[in-house]
Amino acid sequence: MIAPQTAIKRRTRPAKFLIVDDDKISVMAMQRAMRKLKIVNETHVCTDGQHALEFLETEVDKSGVLPPYIVTLDLNMPRMGGLEFLDAVRGNPDLSRMVIFVFTTSDTPQDIQSAYAHHVAGYVIKENPSDTLNAALDMLDSYARIVELAV
Amino acid sequence: MRQGHSFQRHGFAAVSSISGRLRAVLLMIVVGIAIAGGLAIAQARTILTAYERLNQSAFPMLTLAKRTESEMSALALVLNQLSISRTAPQIEMLRDKVDGSTARLRNNLKALSYHAVPAELITVLGQDLTDIEVLAETAAENRLRLIELRNSTAQALSRITALQEHSQTVLEDMTFAISQQTDTLLRSTRTSITISSATVDALFTNLFLDAMHVSNISFALDIAVNLAAAAPNAGNPPGDGRRLLLATQKLNEIINRVAQLPLGDGRKALAANLDQLRGLMLGPDGVFAQRAELLALRGQIGATDRISNPMIAEISEMSSGLVSRSLAMLELAFQELRGAIVNLIWGLAGALIVTSAAIALANHGIIERQFQRRILLLNNAVSAIAEGQLDHPIPISGRDELGDMARALAVFKKNAEELRRSNVELEKFAYVAAHDLRSPLRAIQDLSSWTMEDSDNTLSSESYAYMTLLQERVKRLNRLLNDLLTYARAGQEELEPETIDLISMVRDQRLNADPLGQFDIRYVGDQTEIAGQRMPVQQILANLLSNAVRHHDQPKGHITVSAHQDAGHLYLRVTDDGPGIDPRYQARIFELFQTLKPRDEVEGSGIGLAIVKKLVDRQKGKISLRSNPAICRGTVFEIIIPRTQASAEQMPPTQRAAA
């Protein structure tokens, strides 16, 4: 029941990045890489799942629709970890259609399986060092520009 | 004392053990069977006794009784025949028969006396038999005597008749003579007158007297003879006595008259005849005496008959009684036998039922409840725990082997739980270590590289060198961490065996071990496919190849991988032409953090071979190396891993020519 104008309008809504990670250096690495790749999308940082959840909920209340965030999610965080955040988000009808990429150091198959069980868009393993982050962020940039987000 | 205790304990253990209890059950069964057998044997003995009695006693007794009975009736018949027999040979024969009968009867009685016949009965029967014998003997003798008497009476009578005839003839002659004399006298009286009347009277009177005598004698003789000849069978004792008297009278009269007769041959003949007649008639053997004896005999015979018949009847009754008694005994013996057999059957049936019940009870009570159920529970528990369900309960207790096993299983379970817990902890630890250590490591790396990037040329060369060293150390730390993690995780998972293409695996690992492609790394061998777990094999190869490359002292070299797999084992070999490993250090190199060269010379965490060893150990295999730099260059690492059941069920690897 979406009118063609509305569809076109959505096409132009810019994607924003929400980085959920408690590691300051890790966030710095992401931001540095984004700078290098000249990614200019708006970026917000939350230090744990709880913060991120509250932030998103506030955004929903403000705009009434699903905020256009692409989330990069770390798994190991205090208070609310990545998987718990996924549980909360996927359980919340307002937020369940959010696009989430897991960015974590964990390479255990269990974590990968759990993440995909929560219907994440992708799973990226952060390596030491972070040089290879560029490729991942390049991919995110393309993703943000091409892929249509849900409402 | 001690021995007693240990025996007690031993004995107790023997009873409380499973086999002990089973043996107890078997013992019960054996005892039951023994008791049943004992009862059966006892019963069988009773049966045998009853049968013996039947065989040795009742039957023979019956046979004897029957024989006695039939013998008795035969005897009765003989006696009957005897009573009506007339001829002496007949009587003799019957007498012999009686003798034979009684002899046989006596034998029977003697034989019977050995059986359960009361002695008095035998004695009475014996006595009766003797009586009958006597009676029969008497009867026979009497009858014989009777016949004899009859014969002699007949003889006597015929003689008497002969004498009578003779005498009558003589008397007739005398009568004739007298009548002639009378005639003569009469004629002479007629013709002569000279004879005196007195003489004539006297002569006449004599003649007349003589004639009278003669006729009287003749008459009396006839009467006497008739009297003698009167049918002796019409025995009328008073009549017979009178006749004797009369006969005696008549004979006396005859004798008197004969004495009156004139002397002469006639008189002499008559006198002789008379004498004989007197003897024949009146004598002790005379007809009358004989007749009297005959009568007496008849009376005796009658009397004996009268006695013998009831006696025979009595004996017959007794022998019938014997028969019925022996039949009763037979019946009794049969009943006894039957009873014994029935008892046996009941006894055996009872024993069978009791034993079956005991076995069923034992089966349920002991085997089912104590063993089967517990064995089943123990089996389930063991299987469950082996499969990994470590919270499966072990609901078995007891003082026997099962109880011991259950307790041992509980210990295993606890150990397994501990192991699992520590494994889980280790994994968690490794996981946590990986994350919590890696993040700061990465941060250090990033910060240092950003510093180097951002600083452009503001860093002094010294600072720059420090930063570079910093980076290298961080990288080393990273590698160490990764290797530690790999070591911790090595062999944790049980993977399914796959068919591994060794040529492609070696080709892949080559890039990791020797990214610059300086060395000739290849697979050599006929068998290019093996069945095994991919990850461990890959890790082993990776480590061994990387070691071979890193420790090589020349810019170019050859490293070969070969493998061989048979039904029992997998043989893996990595050979290089490097400098070799001094035998002194060959044992140490498998330990954690052991390296052969300083870490600045050869980048290595010292964990690689430890990982390889851990993987090999986990698969219950063996790793060995051959190398002696003093003799020649090169090193050969050899790994032997036994095949698991699962890997043995893999399709046999195909043989392909070396690529």
HADDOCK unambig.tbl for C-alpha pairs under 7 A between the chains (distance, minus, plus):
assign (segid A and resid 25 and name CA) (segid B and resid 443 and name CA) 5.46 0.50 0.50
assign (segid A and resid 26 and name CA) (segid B and resid 443 and name CA) 6.81 0.50 0.50
assign (segid A and resid 105 and name CA) (segid B and resid 435 and name CA) 6.35 0.50 0.50
assign (segid A and resid 106 and name CA) (segid B and resid 435 and name CA) 6.66 0.50 0.50
assign (segid A and resid 128 and name CA) (segid B and resid 442 and name CA) 5.22 0.50 0.50
assign (segid A and resid 129 and name CA) (segid B and resid 442 and name CA) 5.53 0.50 0.50
assign (segid A and resid 129 and name CA) (segid B and resid 445 and name CA) 6.12 0.50 0.50
assign (segid A and resid 129 and name CA) (segid B and resid 446 and name CA) 6.32 0.50 0.50
assign (segid A and resid 130 and name CA) (segid B and resid 446 and name CA) 6.56 0.50 0.50
